[in-house]
Amino acid sequence: MATSDRRGTSLTEHCPSCADRTSHVVSVEIVTENDESSNAAFSREPYRVTQCERCGTQTKTRMNDA
């Protein structure tokens, strides 16, 4: 399950698929991680989501790992 800020922001970033700097829509999603413990319902983590506006490639990066 994920919730997100669908508004996003447009930024110019490197796209590994295009091998160039392109415009990306950037947003944050809160993801409930799949944990087998009884605390799974409380294991929500923020992820930075980018999507290239040229090719559509999407990447997710766990913000606590950045």
Secondary structure, DSSP 4 states (H G I P E B T S, - for coil): -EEE-TT-EEEEEEETTTTEEEEEEEEEEEEE---SSTTGGG-EEEEEEEEETTT--EEEEEGGG-
